[in-house]
Amino acid sequence: MSARFRVEVEARDGTARATTITTPRGTITTPCFMPVGTRGAVRSIAGDDLDRLGAQVVLGNTYHLMLRPGVEVIERLGGLHRFTGWDGHVLTDSGGYQVFSLASGGGVRCDDGGVTFTSTYDGTVHRLTPEGAVDVQERLGADIQMALDVCPPLPSPAPVVRGAVERTLAWAARARDAHRRADQALFGIVQGGDDPALRAEAAERTAALDFAGFGIGGFSVGEARSERVAALAATTTALPLDRPRYLMGVGDPAGLVEAVAAGVDLFDCVLPTRLARHATILTAAGRFNLRNLVHATDDAPLDASCPCGVCARWSRAYLRHLFMVDEPTAPRLATLHNLAFVLGLVEEIRAAIIEGTFPDRRARTLAVWG
């Protein structure tokens, strides 16, 4: 019953590609970076800010939303789009990563049926199965939902990584069979650690389940970048060309451009917004911490090459002052700039693919961020 997204490849430069994905809600042009709205909002900013920034998709966190305010509340109030006031696309993860990453004191039990975990909020015990994750996300009303998976940390012993692949595949088949919403796409997730051969195998077996798109999980969990690049290339090579590929949790400039080179379409990452809240600013020349004393009397914008409204109006000195006095405006303005920077970088990468200059754009990005 999963919605079928039509993928039109507009241009290719090697394995890098610029596409238009047609969905029941509209279109998504790729490469596409998705800001992370963990609890139904991108921290410090609002939906109209995302409109002005040109965001196309926002990611919601199933784990947090099912616990606070609860799926029943969101469903009763019209689903995530109406609840949050965001008319663009919404993607929800399955909650599996958070179940494991937020566990403490042995608060997680994973078996073939699913996972039992303790809420990070109040200590209550919950059970999440592949079918349950599908049900929760259908009721949340996202445009794209992710199948429940197992994401081991890296490095992990080979049997642990293999076990995660097998359980993720078994859960993927169950999620596919449970999915009912014809207006919502269900993506399977490819695991496999940093082993290119296992990644290729997992990708082929996940592709055989015929999902509307494919997430690539289990990266940015401790592996070296060189290991990620090799394993990622093996993954995308084994995935069908007519379905979206989504690299989960990677969005630093170097990681992003390398993933585009491997043929990835969609990305999400908390990095731009998290750094912004700690006064770390992303620019074309690299990143810097705005709290440093050198910026106390600096009348320059955060990035002279950035066309965002923050750079057009305020100086480094003023924005540093806001951080130093704990003014809530500071993380908001820094977040707007950092998201504008990453979204602008993705637009430049897309244009470079269409113009046939992607290798140069990739090299320039890696020269600064590699």
Buried (B, 14 or more C-beta within 10 A) or exposed (E): EBBBBEBEEEBBBEBBBBBEBBBEBEBBBBBBBBBBBBBBBBBBBEBEBBEEBEBBBBBBBBBBBBBBBEBEEBBEEEBBBEBBEBEBBBBBBBBBBBBBEBBEEEBBEBEEEBBBBBBBEEEEEBEBBBBBBBBBBBBBBBBBBBBBBBBBBBBBEEEBBBBBBBBBBEBBBBBBEBBEBEEBBBBBBBBBBBBBEBBBBBBBBBBEBEBBBBBBBBBBBEBEBEBBBBBBBBBBBBBBEEBBBBBBBBBBBBBBBBBBBBBBBBBBBBBBBBBBBEBBBBBBEEBBBBBEEEBEEBEEBBBEEBEBBBBEEBBBBBBBBBBEEEEEEBBBBBBBBBBBBBBBBBBBBBBBBBEEEBEEBBEBBBEEBE
